[in-house]
Amino acid sequence: MTTLTLAKALNEGMRKAMEDDPKVLVMGEDVGKLGGVFRVTDGLQKDFGEERVIDTPLAESGIVGTAIGLALRGYRPVCEIQFDGFVFPAADQIITQLAKMPLRSLGALKLPVVVRIPCGGGIGAVEHHSESPEAYFTHTAGLRVVACSNPADAYAMIQQAIRCDDPVIFFEPKRRYWEKAEVDTAAAEEWFPLDRARVVRPGTDVTLLAYGPMVKTCLEAAAAAEEDGRSLEIVDLRSLNPLDTAAIAESVRRTGRCVVVHEAPVFGGFGAELAARITEECFYSLEAPVLRVGGPSTPYPPSRLEEHYLPDLDRVLDAVDRAFTF
Amino acid sequence: MTADASRGAQAPPELVQLLTPEGERVEHPDYDIDLTPEEIRALYRDLVLVRRVDLEAVALQRQGELGIWASLLGQEAAQIGSGRALTDADMAFPTYREHGVAWCRGVDPVNLLGLFRGVNHGGWDPAEHNFHLYTIVIGSQTLHAVGYAMGIQRDGAVGENGAATIVYFGDGATSQGDVNESFIWASVFNAPVVFFCQNNQWAISEPLEKQSRIPLYRRASGFGFPGVRVDGNDVFACLAVTRKALTDARSGQGPVLIEAFTYRMGAHTTSDDPTRYRVQDELEAWKLKDPIERVRAYLFKNQLADQAFFDEVDAEADELGRDVRKRCLEMPDPEPLAIFDHVYTEPHRLMDEERAAFASYLSGFETEEGGR
């Protein structure tokens, strides 16, 4: 066991993947000498060289498009999109090419490409640096979409994503990059499956569903609720596509109440899919409708307002309270 | 409005040409080609056969057997010339109109039809022929080709006996961001890639001057690599220029942009009506520069082929057309549950659930009908 920040855990995970498989490449803007603007790729170019850790021209479509070509030649590229709001120039390559090419080839081609996207707000950034675009990608068949919430998962999940033969959109909670935790870097073969949700805090009264940066917020809310005598169960979804519906339903059937928490706007957000599925799967167990906590249905606000935009402990607990009013 | 002097009946001076529309061999200071009579006859055969396949596909669409078809009529020389310049180790990335290149790569023409008939989105294994799937989004494949070329570099496959990629796109595609990004990537990484732009003068209804104020091959200089304009209706010149570019790319000299100056003699696709936006005179002028007629004239004039040869090729073409038609009609519709196949490479819970649910739904119909 070793103590790592989430950023360092990703770094160590990528390093391990590159050591294990010479076909693994890292590519993106400033990922080489600088080690990425968040230092997630720090030191990789020094140790693996410019051929494997590629500082690319400043164009996101080019990053993903050439990564596809490299994958067609047998490589396993890990692309860094510098910030969530900059993924959109690459959206065409991701949606029309990366997601659909294996199907187009009737299974002859596989595209093991990972697209890493630092996501979410809370770091006082300017516009386009704090977004949560996951629903665009969960709505695109052919992609796997995962989100890590803590250093231990970050270390394992990035390696699992790189080993996966499908394209993976990998969301990293940027404001949690500096959170530290114990990481078991030796337990490679005992990893929790990449496509499974995990109960990170058991409880009996309400199920909170979260992923990425909101898992920590929910854990804090659960600690506060416990003082009021309420027992919240936190399920870290980890994989948004495919979704671990069975694990979610198992929890909600026990608790009878469910609150979904994400930073993205509620309207048309991933929480809508969760609410719909839970209603179908757990209808007779529900004591209240599935409630959603998320950003307002507005663009991400200027940073001086982001504390009002982002779900926090109080808004989560407010929703928990409402879940008991039905 | 900007008038573009490069478009029209007059061949611009910078055009590389080795065989005139009248079938006369001409010299070019930078490019030459030494072809045996047998090789020239083989090129002629390629040109005729791919035109025949194309003609058959248009007919199949008119008869409702294909949903749509993108004809290569007029672009045979550009495609056969460049396609025959490739070695087995080279990798080609086509648009959706590269039926001639597909022919050169050994892809069964019937496999091209699946996409247009609507039975699949692409019916061949790209690795089997080193010919990638047709790409419909304009210009996307240029980046794939450059990435693939970067892979060739990382495999140490540049240099003697090296490999390269060639990527096809049209004049309209040069306005796409992806194409420009691919130029930048190829240049910065010195990737072994040949950009083969078939300037067929029309992006559906938009003439070249809606895309560019300068001849397209001159774009390359701004990105830092050579550009050359070749007579796209001259199969000798297309072969010579592409061979040279591929040789340079394979040996580590980096990318080249080839602008094959040609003409889309047919509609953009079978859904298009070119009479709405271009005049008949333009087509008539280009008909005089037909890519097949000039090779025929050259063979005939130089007594490299007799009438029996031409008849033989025509008969082979008719037989090929019949065969393509027959096997197109035999192409089965996919089973409904095929919708869920190959969406993911690894097992995926949602696909399994939805496939099972849909199968169950469909089986309900079978039961009802069986019960009647």
Interface residues (C-beta under 8 A of the other chain):
Chain A: L25 E51 R52 T56 P57 A59 S61 G62 V64 G65 T66 A67 I68 G69 L70 A71 L72 R73 G74 Y75 P89 D92 Q93 T96 Q97 K100 M101 P102 L103 R104 S105 L106 G107 A108 L109 K110 L111 A141 G142 R144 C164 D165 D166 D195 N241 P242 L243 D244 T245
Chain B: N120 H121 G122 G123 W124 D125 P126 A127 E128 H132 L133 T135 V137 S140 T142 L143 H144 A145 V146 G147 Y148 A149 M150 G151 I152 Q153 R154 D155 G177 D178 E181 S182 I184 W185 V188 D341 H342 V343 Y344 T345 E346 H348 R349 L350
